[in-house]
Amino acid sequence: MPEHPEKYGQPGTPPADHPLTTGTLAPGTVVDRVQFAVERGKIREFATASQAADPVHTSAAAAARRGLPDVAATATHVVVSGHQRDQQQMLATLGLDINRVVVGGTGWSYHRPLTAGDELTGTRRLVSDEVKTSRSGRSLRIVRLNTEFTLTDGTVAVSQRETLIERGN
């Protein structure tokens, strides 16, 4: 994965006064990949944390009555991929300064329910990278990413959209 040490010194740590510029990656470039299993215990944790009362998330029998092979994951289950990814490497690859980055938005499209036992590969790609000027005159770098989470047979189960905003001076 590309790094920008000639531009920033250590990857992921641009100087505080660096100007905002877009990165050198073309749209469609793979930023990173992650693999993980949808685990029954993690589904239960998410169901508890989100107060999901539907037994489809905790009971295999309830899931079977709905035609599912096992308990269903909650709607934001793929966020567990963040624990498997090297987020510092992602920032370095994109040439972003973590001290200036905020999440501008995240969304998911489910193409099929995730259930315990599913094995997923998430491939995160750059969609766009641009610098704009805010109404207040501050420069903003807006990076849009898309991750497709595919099953072992290549079927896309979930698509995740992310927008990262790097604030300028």
N, C-alpha and C positions, 0 to 999 in steps of 0.2 A: 504494500500500500504506500502511496506517495506520502512523503513528509516534506516539510518546508523549512529545514534548518537554515538554509542560506537566507531565508527571508525573516525568520523569527528567532534564530538561536536554537534553544531547546524546543523540540516538538511540543505543541500545545501550550506554550508559554510565551506568547508575543509580548513585547514590551508594552507598558501601560499607554504609551502615546502612539501606538502604531495606527496608521490610517486604515480605514475599512476598504478592502478590495475583495472582489470575488476570488474564489479559489481557482485552481488550475484544472479541476476535474470537469469533464464533459457530462451533460445530462445522460443518464442511463448507466453511469459508472457504478460498479458495485463498491459500496463503502465498507460493508462487512457482512459476515454470515454467522448464524448461530444455530445450533441444534439442541433440542431438548425434548423431553417426554412430558406429556400431559399426565400428571400424577394424581391419583385419587386423594392423597393427603393434602396436596396443594389446593385441589379443588375445594376440599372441606375448609381449609384456612380462608380461602377467598370468600366462600359462602358465609362463613362466620363473620369475617371482617366487614362484609358488605350487607350483612343482615338479610341475606337472601333466604326467604322462608320456603321457597318451592322445594319439595323433597326430591325433585329431579337432580339436584346437586349433591344429595347425600344418600340417596337410596337407589340401589341398582334395580330394585323391583319397580319403583316409581319411574325410573328412566326407561325400563323395558316396556312399561305400559304405554309409553310415548314413542315406542319404536326405536329407541336408542340402544346401542350395544353395552353401554355402561353409564355411570353418572356423568352428567353434562357439566362442562366448565362454565363458570360465570362469564359475563360479557367482556370483561377486561383481562381475562386470564393471560393473554399473550404478553402482558407487561412483565411476566416472570423472565422473559428473554433478556431484559435489562440487567438481570443478575448474572447472566451468562456471557454478556458481551463485554468487550474491552472498551468502555466509554471514553477513556483517555486517548486511546488509539483513534477512535472515531473523530474526536475533536482535532487531533493532530492531522489526520488525513484530510479533514475539511479546512484546516488552518484557522480554527476558531479559538478565541480566548475565553475560557470558561468564566472568567470574572466579568465578562460583558454579555454573556448569553442568557436569554430567558426563553422559555417555551412559549411559542406563539399559538400553539394549538396541536391537538392530537385527535384523531378519529379512526374508527374501525369500520370495516365492512365485512360481515360474516357471510361466507358462501356456503357454509355448512356448520352445524354445531360441532364443537370440540368435545370429545369424551375421553375419559380415563383410558390410557393405553395408546392414544394417538402419539405418533412421533413426528415432530415438526422440524423443518429447516426454514429459518427466516433469512431472506436475502434482502438487505437494505440497499437501495439505490438512490443516487442523487436525481431529483426531478428538476430542480432549478436552483440557481444561486445568483442573487442580484443585490445591488446596493441601491437604496432609495433614500430620499431626504424626507424626514418627517415634517409635519406642519410647524414644529418648533425650530426647524433648521438643523436638527441632529441627523447625522447619517445613520442608516440602519441597513445592516446586511441581513437579507432574508434568505434562508436556506430551507428548501422543501425536500423532504425525503419520503420514500415509500418503501414499505417492507411487505413482501409477499411471504406468508407462512404456508409452505406446501407440505403435504403428506408424503409418505415414502413413495407413493405411486405418481407423484408429480402434481396431483390435484391441488389447486389453491384453496385453502380452507378459510383464511383470513387475510385481509389487506389492511395495513395500518398506514395512516398518513401522519407525518410530523412536520411542524414548522418551527424552526429555530430562528431566533432573532438575536443578532449581535449588535449591541448598541455602541455607537461611536461617541466621540467627545461632544 
